Amino acid sequence: KFENLPKYCDDGTKLSVYSVREVSIGEMEVAAGTAGDYSVSVNGFHITNKLGGTVVVEGEKVWDDAGKETLRPETITVNLLRNNALGTPEILNTKEISVVDEWQFTFTTDAEGKALEKYDPDGNLYSYSVEEAGVSNGLYTVTDSDGNISHQYSVSYSTADGKQKIHNTIPGDDSK
């Protein structure tokens, strides 16, 4: 609270304006209306700090199938998930990737084109994850032209260097 501020300069002229601005939030310097994940706005003598920020989820599909590359599908679909208020994962967006994409994916928005928020309305960090669509019980299934299963191999997920990775491992020669 600012009290007993002078209304006049030393020479008797009236001071016209006082204003406020935030210089720092903790250790973070306020620059261009932001400090870390906070946006800072000033309306008269009211300063509002709003927690925000967006995220980018990127990763790649890793094939552990040396010598069996012909078993790969032409494309896969990757789902981007985020837990809802009940803690249940919801699909926010999907992306089809292939060898043309070098099996890499990047999500910057949900399916409606809205940026991926970093925090929920209560200020908690959202947790994002990815999954490969069409994978059942952790098994990736390859079918022949008659619809018969010709191969099954496992799928797992990991994070390395901040990137989501989808791993497929084809066991020994099961093409017999």
Phi, psi and omega per residue, in radians:
K1 nan 2.289 3.102
F2 -1.771 2.188 -3.119
E3 -2.298 2.730 3.063
N4 0.957 0.690 3.090
L5 -1.342 2.509 -3.128
P6 -1.158 2.531 3.099
K7 -1.710 -0.260 -3.052
Y8 -2.293 2.626 3.033
C9 -1.315 2.963 3.125
D10 -1.029 -0.504 -3.116
D11 -1.520 0.062 3.079
G12 1.634 -0.110 3.100
T13 -1.326 2.570 -3.091
K14 -1.304 2.331 3.005
L15 -1.263 2.324 -3.050
S16 -1.607 -0.623 -2.989
V17 -2.534 2.389 2.879
Y18 -1.986 2.554 3.072
S19 -2.486 2.894 3.100
V20 -2.179 2.680 2.997
R21 -2.669 2.615 3.122
E22 -1.599 2.306 -3.080
V23 -1.662 -0.665 -3.138
S24 -2.680 2.750 3.002
I25 -2.105 1.810 -3.033
G26 1.063 -2.179 -3.140
E27 -1.495 -0.144 -3.050
M28 -1.574 2.203 3.086
E29 -1.376 2.389 3.086
V30 -1.441 2.127 3.120
A31 -2.411 2.307 3.109
A32 0.922 0.647 3.061
G33 1.368 0.221 3.109
T34 -2.402 2.724 3.031
A35 -2.631 1.886 -3.073
G36 1.065 -2.226 3.128
D37 -1.595 0.199 -3.141
Y38 -1.771 2.398 2.914
S39 -1.751 2.460 -3.063
V40 -2.042 2.215 3.076
S41 -2.253 2.576 -3.139
V42 -2.153 2.252 3.077
N43 -2.265 1.757 -3.053
G44 1.172 -2.049 3.114
F45 -1.883 0.345 3.119
H46 -1.908 2.170 3.113
I47 -1.899 2.250 3.126
T48 -2.070 2.239 3.036
N49 -1.907 2.089 -3.132
K50 -1.982 2.171 3.102
L51 -1.288 2.292 -3.115
G52 -2.735 -2.601 -3.124
G53 1.974 2.774 3.127
T54 -2.232 2.895 -3.140
V55 -2.238 2.804 3.014
V56 -2.129 2.244 3.091
V57 -1.893 2.069 -3.134
E58 -2.330 2.782 -3.138
G59 -3.105 -2.893 -3.124
E60 -2.640 2.730 3.013
K61 -1.575 2.231 3.130
V62 -1.918 2.138 3.117
W63 -1.770 2.131 3.060
D64 -1.883 1.273 -2.985
D65 -2.474 0.650 -3.101
A66 -0.815 2.197 3.127
G67 1.496 -0.098 -3.127
K68 -2.191 0.471 -3.088
E69 -1.010 -0.447 -3.118
T70 -1.206 -0.236 3.116
L71 -1.414 -0.221 -3.102
R72 -1.179 2.504 2.997
P73 -1.279 2.877 3.113
E74 -1.205 -0.602 3.135
T75 -2.471 2.807 2.935
I76 -2.300 2.794 3.078
T77 -1.952 2.237 3.128
V78 -1.867 2.257 3.075
N79 -1.738 2.369 3.009
L80 -1.684 2.215 -3.104
L81 -2.091 2.647 3.015
R82 -2.547 2.425 3.117
N83 -1.199 2.399 3.080
N84 -1.483 -3.024 -3.085
A85 -1.067 -0.442 3.122
L86 -1.544 -0.012 -3.136
G87 1.487 0.158 -3.138
T88 -1.635 2.280 3.125
P89 -1.143 2.348 3.064
E90 -2.084 2.494 3.069
I91 -1.362 2.121 3.124
L92 -1.666 -0.550 -3.082
N93 -2.827 2.826 3.071
T94 -2.356 2.701 3.131
K95 -2.557 2.337 3.053
E96 -1.658 2.256 -3.133
I97 -2.223 2.823 -3.113
S98 -2.662 -3.017 3.099
V99 -1.067 -0.526 3.112
V100 -1.038 -0.617 3.107
D101 -1.507 0.097 -3.018
E102 0.992 0.542 3.114
W103 1.005 0.509 3.128
Q104 -1.920 2.647 3.140
F105 -2.438 2.668 3.074
T106 -2.466 2.266 3.044
F107 -2.014 2.191 3.061
T108 -2.077 -0.256 -3.113
T109 -2.420 2.891 2.984
D110 -1.462 -3.074 -3.088
A111 -1.130 -0.367 3.131
E112 -1.590 0.031 3.119
G113 1.530 0.121 3.119
K114 -1.459 2.433 3.119
A115 -1.007 2.600 3.121
L116 -1.349 1.937 -3.105
E117 -1.200 2.496 3.129
K118 -1.425 -0.571 -3.060
Y119 -2.174 2.610 3.021
D120 -1.398 3.046 -3.096
P121 -1.048 -0.361 3.125
D122 -1.610 0.069 3.103
G123 1.521 0.164 3.093
N124 -1.530 2.496 3.095
L125 -1.130 2.322 2.991
Y126 -1.295 2.653 3.048
S127 -2.003 2.112 3.134
Y128 -1.850 2.635 3.049
S129 -2.595 2.965 3.094
V130 -2.234 2.725 3.040
E131 -2.545 2.688 3.065
E132 -1.566 2.178 3.132
A133 -1.185 2.584 3.073
G134 1.460 0.077 3.116
V135 -1.663 2.177 -3.088
S136 -1.962 2.265 3.109
N137 0.915 0.629 3.097
G138 1.304 0.137 -3.139
L139 -1.982 2.362 3.045
Y140 -1.698 2.239 -3.040
T141 -1.978 2.294 3.058
V142 -1.931 2.229 3.141
T143 -1.946 2.678 3.097
D144 -1.490 -3.095 -3.061
S145 -1.128 -0.329 3.105
D146 -1.590 0.024 -3.134
G147 1.534 0.081 3.118
N148 -1.448 2.505 3.115
I149 -1.223 2.138 3.121
S150 -1.794 -0.453 -3.139
H151 -2.667 2.589 2.966
Q152 -2.358 2.444 3.055
Y153 -2.583 2.825 -2.962
S154 -1.475 2.693 3.105
V155 -2.193 2.353 3.036
S156 -2.425 2.925 -3.086
Y157 -2.237 2.534 3.080
S158 -2.630 2.931 3.075
T159 -2.128 2.246 3.098
A160 -2.406 2.319 -3.139
D161 0.943 0.602 3.115
G162 1.320 0.103 -3.135
K163 -1.938 2.457 3.057
Q164 -1.339 2.415 3.088
K165 -2.238 2.431 3.054
I166 -1.915 2.132 -3.103
H167 -1.894 2.335 3.003
N168 -2.065 2.274 3.100
T169 -2.124 2.121 3.080
I170 -1.689 2.132 3.127
P171 -1.149 3.114 -3.129
G172 -0.706 -3.039 -3.043
D173 -1.154 1.805 3.127
D174 -1.926 0.401 -3.070
S175 -1.575 0.105 -3.117
K176 -1.462 nan nan
